[in-house]
Amino acid sequence: MRFTSALKTVAIGFALYASSGAALTQGGRNAEEMKKEEAAVRAEQAAKQLGLDPASKLPPATVPADPQNIWDLDLSSGGRVRIQLRSDIAPQHVERIKELTRQGFYNGLKFHRVIPGFMAQGGDPKGDGTGGSTLPDLKAEFNPMPHLRGTVSMARAQSEDSANSQFFIVFLPRMQLDKKYTVFGRVIDGMQYVDAIAQGEPPANPTIILQASIESDGKPPVTALPTPPAPPAPSIIAPPVKKLAPAKKPVAPKKK
């Protein structure tokens, strides 16, 4: 009986050890799950602080280069600037840029407001910051993309839905602009020509957009403004010839 009791005691001990081990293992899995839940909560709180929808995914920082979505600006400051348009985050603004570009709207326009360490603004046919195209203003497409060096955003007036044709390129990060202006692209090549844009409000000798084009259209770079046609040479009209009265024949004096 004592031996049997001893065996029962040992069996109970093993059972308790096994159950406690299982509990510890289960407890370890719960701890991992709790950590994941805590991380999710922290991410949700961070997203709320940034004003983002926790259920939405952030757009990718970069997208594959697609000639149909690359905006080429040939600048008088030295060369071609290639801008990756982001139709995935600002489809209406990208469509506006393409439409105006293919109309030739931007050709010959100047950068009228260029602030060192901040941004270069252009796209105004009046050249003083008050102009735009004849198309209606755009509804804002604010998105979480940050205003980093090379970011291209749409300029606007006081109203959030007043963007039309003017845009600006950021020289240095300006996070205070985030979600207040519509980011629609970023420079992927030729930033040195952006850095060389003449400064001023307005610049004394402003940098000109020699040509704007969509890369898939295959337009070659333009390095200078087209030479205006020479004015026609003034026509030389000979003065009218005065008709002279026929000369009188000399009359010999009469003999006396």
KOLDOKOL-12662 format. One record per atom (N, C-alpha, C, CB): y, z negated, x negated. Coordinates in steps of 0.05 Angstrom, whole numbers, padded with zeros to 5 digits, always signed. Atoms other than C-alpha are relative to their C-alpha. Glycine has a CB too. Layout:
residues N
YZX...
END
This chain:
residues 256
-00024+00000-00017+00000+00000+00000+00025+00000-00017+00000-00024+00019-00023+00001+00018+00047-00018-00056+00005+00027-00013-00003-00022-00021-00003-00026+00013+00032+00048-00091+00012+00020+00019-00027+00009-00011-00010-00018-00020+00044+00086-00027+00030-00005+00005-00015-00002+00026-00029+00007-00004+00110+00049-00016+00016+00010-00024+00003-00030+00003-00014-00009+00023+00130+00066-00087+00005+00030+00001-00014-00008-00026-00003-00029-00002+00116+00139-00076+00021+00008+00021-00027+00013+00007-00020-00005-00021+00157+00138-00012+00028-00005-00011-00005-00017+00024-00027+00007+00011+00215+00105-00050+00009+00022-00019-00001-00027-00015-00007-00022+00018+00212+00159-00104+00007+00025+00016-00023+00006-00020-00005-00024-00016+00209+00214-00052+00027-00002+00014-00022+00004+00022-00026+00004-00013+00269+00185-00015+00022+00004-00021+00002-00027+00013-00021-00003+00021+00307+00181-00081+00005+00029-00007-00009-00015-00025-00003-00028+00006+00293+00254-00097+00015+00015+00023-00028+00014-00004-00013-00012-00023+00314+00273-00027+00030-00006+00000-00013-00010+00026-00028+00007+00001+00379+00235-00034+00014+00014-00022+00003-00031-00003-00012-00014+00023+00392+00266-00102+00005+00030+00007-00017-00002-00025-00002-00028-00007+00378+00336-00075+00022+00004+00020-00026+00010+00011-00020-00004-00020+00422+00326-00015+00028-00005-00011-00005-00019+00023-00026+00005+00012+00478+00297-00056+00008+00023-00018+00000-00026-00017-00006-00023+00016+00472+00356-00104+00010+00023+00017-00024+00008-00017-00008-00021-00018+00476+00404-00047+00028-00005+00011-00020+00003+00024-00026+00007-00010+00536+00367-00020+00022+00006-00021+00002-00029+00008-00019-00006+00022+00570+00373-00088+00005+00029-00003-00010-00012-00026-00003-00029+00002+00555+00447-00091+00017+00011+00023-00027+00013+00000-00015-00009-00023+00581+00457-00021+00029-00008-00003-00012-00011+00025-00027+00010+00004+00641+00414-00039+00015+00018-00020+00000-00029-00009-00013-00018+00019+00655+00460-00099+00009+00026+00013-00018+00006-00023-00008-00025-00014+00656+00522-00055+00024-00005+00018-00024+00011+00016-00023+00006-00018+00703+00488-00006+00025-00003-00017-00006-00027+00015-00023+00003+00017+00749+00471-00064+00012+00027-00007-00007-00016-00025-00009-00027+00007+00752+00544-00084+00013+00013+00024-00024+00018-00009-00012-00011-00024+00766+00565-00013+00027-00012+00006-00018-00004+00024-00026+00013-00004+00820+00513-00008+00021+00010-00019-00003-00031-00003-00020-00010+00019+00853+00539-00071+00010+00028+00009-00014+00003-00028-00008-00027-00010+00852+00610-00042+00019-00003+00023-00024+00016+00008-00018+00004-00024+00883+00585+00023+00027-00010-00009-00013-00021+00019-00026+00010+00010+00937+00547-00015+00015+00023-00013-00005-00023-00020-00013-00023+00013+00952+00610-00056+00012+00019+00021-00019+00015-00019-00010-00018-00022+00958+00651+00008+00024-00012+00014-00022+00004+00021-00023+00014-00013+01005+00599+00038+00024+00003-00018-00007-00029+00006-00023-00002+00018+01048+00600-00024+00011+00028-00001-00009-00008-00029-00009-00028+00000+01050+00676-00024+00016+00006+00026-00023+00019-00002-00014-00004-00026+01070+00675+00050+00028-00012-00001-00016-00011+00023-00026+00014+00002+01125+00625+00036+00019+00016-00018-00003-00029-00011-00017-00016+00018+01151+00667-00023+00010+00025+00014-00016+00008-00025-00008-00024-00014+01151+00729+00021+00022-00006+00020-00024+00013+00014-00021+00007-00019+01191+00693+00074+00027-00005-00013-00009-00025+00015-00025+00005+00015+01242+00671+00022+00013+00026-00008-00006-00017-00025-00011-00026+00007+01249+00744+00002+00007+00017+00024-00020+00016-00017-00006-00014-00024+01257+00764+00074-00019+00022+00007+00028+00012-00001+00020-00020-00004+01193+00804+00075-00019-00008+00022-00015+00007-00025+00021+00005-00019+01140+00810+00129-00025-00007-00015-00004+00024+00019+00024+00007+00015+01080+00772+00101-00023+00019+00005-00009-00028+00006+00023-00018-00006+01033+00821+00136+00003+00027-00013-00002+00003+00030-00005-00026+00012+01065+00881+00103-00006+00000-00030+00028+00010+00005+00006-00003+00028+01045+00906+00034+00025+00012-00014-00025+00017-00005-00022-00011+00016+01097+00919-00020-00007+00028-00008+00006-00018-00025+00006-00028+00009+01104+00993-00036-00004+00000-00030+00024+00019+00007+00005-00001+00029+01080+01014-00105+00026+00004-00015-00020+00023-00007-00024-00003+00016+01131+01009-00161+00005+00029-00008-00003-00018-00025-00002-00028+00007+01117+01081-00180-00019+00016+00016-00005+00004-00031+00018-00018-00014+01085+01141-00147-00005+00024-00018+00012+00009+00028+00005-00024+00017+01054+01204-00178+00022+00020+00003-00027+00013+00008-00022-00020+00000+01105+01256-00197-00009+00024+00016+00007+00009-00028+00006-00022-00017+01107+01310-00144+00025+00018+00000-00007-00009+00029-00024-00017+00001+01154+01370-00154+00015+00003+00026-00008+00028-00009-00013-00002-00026+01168+01371-00079+00017-00025+00005-00021+00003+00022-00015+00025-00004+01197+01301-00086+00014-00008-00026-00018-00022+00009-00016+00006+00024+01235+01307-00152+00027+00015+00003-00015+00009-00026-00028-00010-00003+01311+01316-00148+00011+00004-00027+00017-00020+00017-00012-00007+00026+01341+01352-00208+00030+00002+00002-00012+00026-00011-00029-00001+00001+01414+01340-00224+00008+00010-00028+00013-00027+00006-00010-00010+00025+01443+01384-00279+00029-00009-00003-00002+00031-00002-00026+00013+00003+01504+01345-00304+00016+00012-00023-00003-00030-00004-00017-00010+00022+01563+01367-00346+00001-00020-00023+00029+00004+00011+00001+00020+00022+01550+01304-00388-00022+00007-00020-00005-00028+00012+00018-00008+00021+01495+01341-00424-00027+00011+00007-00004-00021-00018+00027-00010-00006+01431+01357-00387-00010-00007+00027-00019-00010-00020+00013+00003-00027+01383+01351-00329-00011-00028+00003-00023+00020+00003+00011+00026-00008+01368+01285-00295-00021+00004+00022+00023-00019+00010+00021-00003-00020+01302+01281-00258-00004-00026+00015-00027+00009-00014+00001+00024-00017+01298+01233-00200-00024+00002+00018+00026-00003+00016+00023+00001-00018+01233+01214-00165+00009-00009+00028-00023-00018-00011-00007+00007-00028+01248+01214-00090-00023-00015+00013+00008+00025+00017+00020+00017-00012+01212+01161-00050-00001+00003+00031+00005-00030-00007+00002-00005-00029+01196+01191+00018-00017-00021+00014-00010+00028+00005+00017+00020-00012+01146+01135+00028+00015-00025+00009-00022-00009-00019-00016+00024-00008+01201+01082+00034+00026+00007+00014+00005-00017-00024-00025-00008-00013+01262+01121+00057-00002+00030+00008+00024-00004-00019+00005-00028-00007+01238+01185+00091+00024+00015+00011-00022+00002+00020-00023-00014-00011+01302+01201+00129+00021+00006-00021+00012-00016+00023-00019-00004+00021+01346+01192+00068-00009+00022-00019+00005-00026-00015+00010-00021+00018+01301+01235+00025+00003+00028+00013-00030-00005-00007-00003-00025-00014+01301+01289+00078+00029+00009+00000-00009-00003+00029-00029-00007+00001+01378+01287+00079+00007+00011-00027+00017-00025+00007-00005-00009+00027+01381+01294+00004-00010+00029-00004-00012-00019-00022+00012-00026+00003+01335+01354+00006+00016+00021+00016-00029+00000+00010-00015-00019-00017+01373+01387+00063+00027+00007-00012+00004-00012+00028-00026-00006+00012+01441+01380+00030-00003+00015-00026+00016-00026-00004+00004-00014+00025+01414+01401-00037-00006+00029+00003-00024-00013-00016+00006-00028-00005+01385+01465-00010+00023+00015+00013-00025+00002+00017-00024-00013-00010+01451+01479+00024+00020+00006-00023+00013-00017+00021-00019-00003+00022+01485+01476-00045+00023-00020+00002+00010+00028-00001-00021+00019-00005+01526+01417-00020+00010-00015-00025-00008-00021+00021-00007+00017+00023+01524+01377-00085+00011+00016-00024-00023-00016-00009-00008-00016+00023+01539+01435-00132+00030-00001-00003-00009+00029+00003-00029+00001+00006+01607+01425-00165+00013-00026+00007+00013+00021+00014-00012+00026-00006+01618+01354-00139+00001-00018-00024-00015-00014+00023-00004+00017+00023+01641+01300-00187-00009-00029+00006+00029+00001-00009+00005+00029-00002+01623+01227-00200+00028-00013+00000-00018-00011-00024-00028+00009-00004+01687+01196-00173+00004-00030-00006+00009+00006+00028-00002+00029+00004+01671+01122-00185-00022-00009-00019-00001-00016+00027+00019+00007+00020+01637+01100-00249+00008-00026-00014-00004+00023-00021-00007+00027+00010+01637+01026-00268-00020-00007-00022-00001-00021+00022+00018+00006+00022+01608+01008-00337-00017-00025+00006+00016-00006-00026+00018+00022-00005+01547+00963-00333-00008-00004+00029+00011-00025-00010+00006+00003-00028+01542+00974-00258-00012+00026+00011+00026-00007+00016+00012-00024-00013+01534+01044-00228+00019+00023-00002-00007-00006+00029-00016-00025-00001+01558+01116-00223-00004+00011+00028-00009+00021-00022+00001-00009-00028+01575+01141-00153+00011+00029+00003+00016-00019+00018-00008-00027-00005+01580+01213-00130-00009+00010+00027-00011+00019-00022+00009-00012-00025+01565+01261-00073+00022+00001+00021-00022-00016+00010-00022-00001-00020+01634+01261-00040+00016+00026-00004+00019-00025-00003-00015-00025+00003+01665+01329-00027+00030-00004-00003-00005+00019+00023-00028+00006+00003+01734+01297-00023+00007-00011-00028+00010-00020+00021-00003+00011+00027+01724+01263-00091+00015-00026-00001+00015+00020-00016-00014+00025+00001+01757+01198-00070-00015-00023+00014+00027+00003+00013+00017+00020-00013+01700+01160-00036+00002-00002+00030+00008-00027-00011-00004+00001-00030+01721+01175+00036-00014+00023+00014+00029+00000+00006+00011-00024-00012+01684+01240+00047-00030-00001+00004+00006+00024-00016+00029-00002-00005+01615+01262+00069-00006+00028+00010-00010-00021+00021+00008-00026-00010+01577+01320+00098+00007+00002+00030-00031+00005-00004-00004-00003-00029+01583+01348+00169-00023-00010+00016+00006+00030+00006+00023+00010-00014+01515+01319+00186+00005-00029+00009-00025+00001-00018-00005+00028-00010+01511+01253+00225-00009-00020-00020-00015-00004+00026+00007+00022+00018+01507+01187+00189-00029-00008+00005+00019-00024+00004+00028+00008-00001+01438+01158+00175-00003-00029+00007-00013+00005-00027+00007+00027-00006+01406+01096+00202-00012-00012-00025-00020-00002+00024+00009+00013+00025+01392+01046+00146-00030-00001-00001+00012-00029-00002+00028+00003+00005+01323+01046+00115-00003-00020-00023-00014+00028-00007+00001+00020+00021+01329+00982+00074-00030-00006-00005+00015-00026+00009+00028+00004+00009+01265+00968+00035+00000-00020-00023-00014+00026-00008+00001+00021+00021+01240+00917-00016+00003+00010-00029-00025-00015+00003-00002-00009+00027+01249+00962-00076+00025-00011-00013+00000+00031-00001-00023+00013+00013+01295+00928-00127+00019+00020-00013-00009-00020-00021-00020-00017+00014+01359+00957-00157-00002-00006-00030+00029-00006+00011+00004+00002+00029+01336+00965-00229+00015+00022-00014-00030+00001-00007-00012-00022+00015+01363+01009-00284-00013+00026+00008-00003-00005-00031+00010-00025-00008+01357+01080-00260-00005+00003+00030-00024+00007-00015+00004-00002-00029+01350+01063-00186+00022+00017+00012+00000-00029+00012-00019-00017-00014+01383+01113-00140+00001-00009+00029-00008+00031-00002-00003+00012-00027+01411+01085-00075+00022+00016+00015+00007-00030-00001-00020-00014-00017+01453+01112-00017+00024-00018+00003-00012+00007+00027-00025+00014-00005+01526+01091-00014+00006+00000+00030+00023+00012-00016-00007+00002-00028+01554+01070+00053+00026-00014+00003-00022-00015+00016-00024+00015-00006+01615+01042+00087-00008-00028+00010+00017+00015+00022+00006+00028-00009+01619+00973+00121-00025-00001+00018+00024-00011+00015+00023+00000-00018+01568+00992+00174-00026+00005-00016+00003+00020+00022+00026-00005+00013+01495+00989+00152-00010+00028+00005-00021-00021+00008+00010-00026-00008+01483+01055+00187+00021+00022-00004-00009+00000+00030-00022-00020+00006+01539+01095+00154-00005+00017-00024+00026-00015-00003+00006-00018+00023+01504+01129+00095-00001+00028+00010-00028-00008-00013-00002-00028-00008+01515+01204+00095-00008+00018-00023+00028+00007+00010+00006-00018+00023+01517+01242+00029+00005-00013-00027+00017+00025+00002-00006+00013+00025+01544+01195-00024-00023-00018-00010+00026-00017+00002+00021+00016+00013+01496+01161-00073+00010-00012-00025-00025+00018-00005-00008+00012+00026+01498+01118-00135-00025-00005-00016+00016-00026+00004+00021+00005+00019+01455+01109-00197+00007-00025-00015-00005+00024-00019-00005+00027+00012+01448+01038-00226-00004+00002-00030-00018-00021+00013+00002+00002+00029+01461+01027-00300-00018-00024-00009+00027-00002-00013+00014+00025+00007+01434+00955-00303-00009-00013+00026+00018-00019-00017+00010+00013-00025+01394+00912-00254+00022-00015+00015-00022-00020-00007-00019+00013-00018+01435+00889-00194-00016-00009+00025+00023+00019+00007+00017+00009-00021+01388+00848-00150+00016-00008+00026-00016-00023-00009-00016+00007-00023+01445+00827-00104+00004+00023+00020+00027-00011-00008-00003-00023-00018+01445+00897-00075-00026+00004+00016+00006+00025-00017+00025-00005-00013+01372+00892-00054+00001-00005+00030-00022-00018-00012+00002+00001-00029+01359+00904+00020+00028+00001+00014-00014-00025+00009-00026-00005-00012+01433+00918+00031+00008+00029-00002+00021-00018-00015-00004-00029+00003+01432+00991+00008-00028+00012-00001+00017+00006-00026+00026-00013-00001+01376+01041+00018-00007+00013-00026+00000+00021+00023+00011-00012+00024+01338+01055-00045-00017+00024+00008-00017-00020-00017+00016-00023-00007+01310+01126-00042-00011+00015-00024+00017+00019+00016+00012-00013+00024+01291+01143-00114+00007-00015-00025+00011+00028-00002-00005+00012+00027+01293+01127-00188-00002+00022-00021-00020-00023-00006-00001-00019+00022+01309+01166-00251-00026-00003-00016+00025-00005-00019+00024+00000+00016+01245+01186-00288+00004+00015-00026-00023+00012+00016-00006-00015+00024+01277+01230-00341+00029+00007-00001-00018+00026-00002-00028-00008+00004+01346+01243-00370+00020-00023+00005+00007+00022+00018-00019+00022-00004+01376+01173-00363+00023+00000-00020-00015-00027-00001-00022-00001+00020+01416+01186-00426+00024+00016+00010-00011+00013-00026-00022-00016-00012+01457+01237-00387+00014-00016+00021-00011+00026+00011-00013+00018-00019+01470+01185-00334+00018-00019-00015-00021-00016+00017-00016+00019+00016+01494+01136-00388+00026+00014-00010-00016-00010-00024-00023-00014+00011+01541+01191-00412+00020+00009+00021-00010+00025-00015-00019-00008-00021+01576+01201-00344+00027-00013-00006-00011-00009+00028-00027+00010+00006+01651+01193-00353+00007-00023+00018+00021+00022+00003-00006+00025-00014+01676+01124-00333+00028+00001+00012-00003-00024-00018-00026+00002-00012+01734+01107-00287-00002+00000+00030+00018+00022-00009-00002+00002-00029+01756+01097-00215+00026+00013+00010-00002-00029+00010+00019-00021+00009+01768+01156-00216+00002+00005-00030+00004+00026+00016-00002-00008+00028+01752+01182-00286+00022+00020-00004-00027+00010-00010-00021-00020+00007+01807+01221-00321-00012+00028-00002+00014-00008-00026+00014-00026+00003+01757+01276-00336-00028-00003+00011-00001+00010-00030+00026+00007-00013+01700+01267-00286-00023+00018-00007+00004+00000+00029+00025-00015+00003+01629+01288-00297-00007+00015+00025-00024-00018-00009+00005-00017-00023+01608+01345-00252-00030+00005+00004+00014+00027-00004+00028-00009-00006+01541+01360-00218+00001+00031+00000-00010-00011+00029+00000-00029+00002+01533+01431-00242-00018+00013+00020-00007+00009-00028+00019-00010-00019+01472+01442-00199-00018-00023+00009-00016+00024-00011+00020+00017-00011+01428+01400-00154-00022+00017+00012+00011-00020+00021+00023-00016-00011+01358+01426-00137-00024-00018+00003-00006+00024-00019+00026+00013-00003+01289+01405-00114-00019+00015-00019-00010+00001+00029+00015-00012+00022+01241+01416-00172-00020+00021+00009-00014-00022-00015+00019-00020-00009+01190+01454-00131+00012+00027+00006-00014-00010+00025-00014-00025-00005+01243+01507-00117+00003+00016-00026+00028-00005+00011+00001-00014+00025+01239+01525-00191+00026+00011-00011-00018+00023+00003-00026-00010+00010+01313+01533-00207+00003-00009-00029+00023-00011+00017-00004+00008+00028+01327+01535-00282+00024-00017-00004+00002+00026-00018-00023+00017+00005+01375+01484-00312+00026+00016-00003-00004-00017-00025-00026-00012+00004+01449+01500-00310+00015-00018-00019+00016+00002+00028-00014+00015+00021+01491+01480-00370+00030+00002+00002-00010+00009-00027-00029-00003-00003+01560+01501-00348+00006+00011+00027+00012+00019-00022-00009-00010-00025+01599+01516-00286+00002+00031-00002+00027-00012+00008-00003-00030+00001+01597+01590-00268+00029+00008-00004-00011+00012+00026-00027-00010+00006+01656+01628-00294+00011+00014+00025+00000+00019-00024-00011-00013-00024+01701+01646-00236+00007+00029-00006+00026-00015+00010-00006-00028+00005+01711+01720-00227+00029+00004-00008-00007+00017+00025-00027-00006+00009+01772+01748-00262+00016+00012+00023+00000+00018-00025-00016-00012-00021+01829+01764-00215+00004+00030-00005+00028-00014+00002-00003-00029+00004+01838+01838-00204+00026+00007-00015-00001+00015+00027-00024-00008+00015+01886+01872-00251+00021+00011+00019-00007+00021-00022-00021-00010-00018+01953+01886-00219+00002+00031-00002+00027-00013-00007-00002-00029+00000+01958+01959-00199+00028+00009-00009-00007+00011+00028-00026-00010+00010+02012+01998-00235+00007+00024+00017-00002+00007-00030-00009-00022-00017+02049+02041-00186+00025+00012-00012+00007-00011+00029-00023-00014+00012+02096+02093-00215+00023+00000+00020-00008+00029-00009-00023+00000-00018+02166+02088-00187+00004+00029+00011+00026-00009-00015-00004-00027-00012+02183+02145-00140+00019+00017-00017+00010-00003+00029-00017-00018+00016+02213+02205-00174+00023+00010+00018-00017+00024-00011-00023-00010-00016+02282+02220-00150+00003+00030-00004+00026-00014-00009-00004-00029+00001+02292+02292-00132+00029+00005-00009-00007+00013+00027-00027-00007+00010+02350+02320-00172+00010+00026+00014+00000+00003-00031-00012-00025-00012+02397+02370-00142-00003+00022-00020+00030-00005+00008+00002-00022+00019+02386+02438-00172+00026+00004-00016-00008+00026+00015-00024-00004+00017+02432+02450-00230+00015+00026+00007-00008+00000-00031-00016-00024-00006+02489+02497-00217+00001+00018-00024+00029-00008+00008-00002-00019+00022+02489+02559-00257+00028+00001-00011-00009+00029+00010-00028-00002+00012+02546+02562-00306+00014+00026+00009+00000-00001-00031-00016-00024-00010+02599+02608-00280+00020+00007-00022+00016-00006+00027-00018-00009+00021+02636+02648-00330+00029+00000+00012-00007+00028-00010-00028-00001-00010+02711+02641-00324+00008+00028+00006+00019-00013-00020-00009-00026-00008+02743+02697-00290+00020+00011-00020+00013-00001+00028-00019-00013+00019+02780+02747-00332+00027+00002+00014-00010+00028-00009-00027-00003-00011+02852+02747-00321+00011+00027-00005+00020-00021-00011
END
